[in-house]
Amino acid sequence: MIPFLALLLDQINMINNPQRSPVTGIQQAGFLHYLGYFFRQLYIFELITFAILATLMRLYLKWFNLKEIKLALKPIIIFQLQALPLFLVSILIFGPVTNFFRYLFLLYPTHGWTLYFPEFFMSFSMYFNYLFPIIIWGYLLINIDLLMSYMRRPQNFLTTEINTVKCNEDFFLQVIEGFNNQGTMLLGIADIIWFEVEKKHYYAYKSEGKFNIKKTLAELEQELNPKDFFRINRSQIINVAQVKNYSYWEFEKYIIRLTGAADREFVITRKRLKDLKIILETIKST
């Protein structure tokens, strides 16, 4: 449905283009002929574009951890702007692929490969013809995915601000399965000092040592009580009760020290520290 709507908008955008205007096509060959052209030469092949774009978006969101944002105007605008470079670069990736199959099935072998380079491989005109529809496709996809993630999320997790958590403590994760070279055991969440991801392996750290766990940090961030645990960066979630002190490091970054991790220092940005201090101050005042 999304490729169809995007192509329809693209055709509307081409009304004033004498070479690609759908009005000209309908006047010359009739509506049914144009409809066949639309589905046979445009829609079918752009499904390849849609599939590649969707895959690139999933990888982009995963690599840059852009799956979750706060429900405020500024974070939403920043999220939209962060997605724009993907749309601009993606044309250079799927353009040659989509048009290879279009050329192969529609023009080859009648015209050979002499016309393929560079017009059908990649050209400025091709890039700018794709630009407007791809931005539409991209933002539709990314915001539909964001909306679905928001709707799937339990009501108790619609915000991570500490003063909005109004649910039973038992609703949050209480124990987690961990394992090491001695076997598998249930770990009490309150006893965990911090969680960490390292080389795609996830660990829970206690005073007794570290344990492998199966949950990702993204899953933990949703299931842990936000007044007890806080994600300080892409790699670590700390137990707020374990915070000993913090100090400025460099380039708007700070070092956090935990009571149960005397030999470790944890890096946090100034912005994240500001959110953490709200939680610490709220706990202190209760």
C-alpha positions, 0 to 999 in steps of 0.5 A: 500500500505504501509503495502504491501511495508513494508512486501515486504522489510521484506521478502527481508530481510529474504532471508538469513534466512533458516526458513523464506526465501521466496526463500525456500518457492517458491522452495518447494511449488511454487510461487502461493502457496507462494503468497497465504501464503503472503497475507493470513498469513502475509498481512491480519493480518499486517493490524491490525498492521498498524491500531494500529501503525497509531493510536499510531502515531496520539496520539504521535504527538498530545501529544508531539505537534510534528505536525509542524517543521521548514523547516531546516535540524536540526529541521527535524533531531530532529523530526525524532529522536523524533519519534524513541522511539514510533516505538520501544515501539509500537511493545510491544503494537501491537505485542501481538494483531496482533499475537493473531488474527493470532494464533486464525484464523490459529492455534487454536483450532488445537494446543490449547493455549499451543503454544501461550505463549510466542512465539506468545505473545511476544518474542525477536525473534518476536520483532526483526523480527518486528523492521526493517519493523516497522521503515520503516512503521513508517517513511513512515507514519510520513513523508507522513503525514508531507508532506501532512500537508505541502502541505495543508498549505497556501503558506503564512504560509510556514514559521513563520519567520517575514521577510518572511511574504509577504502577505496582512494583511487582509489575516490573522485572524482579528476577532474571535468569543468568548463567556462568561456568558454574551453571544457571541461576535466578538473579534478584534484580535488586542485587544487580549493580549494572547490566552491560553489552559487550561484543553482542553478549549481554551481562549482569554484574553482581558483587559475586561476579558477572553472569550471562543473560539472554535479555538485550538492553532494550528489553531490560530498559522496558522491563526494569523499574525506571526509578531503580535502573537507568541507561547511561549509554548505549552499552550500560544500564546501572542500578541507581541505588549504587551511584556513589558519585560523578565528576566531569571528564571531557567534552561534555562527558562525565564519569560515574562511580558505583559503590559495588564497582570500585574498579570501574568508571562509567561514562555518561553524557551531560544530557543523560546525567541531567536525567539521572540527577532528576531520579536521584533527587526524587529518590532522595526526597522520598 
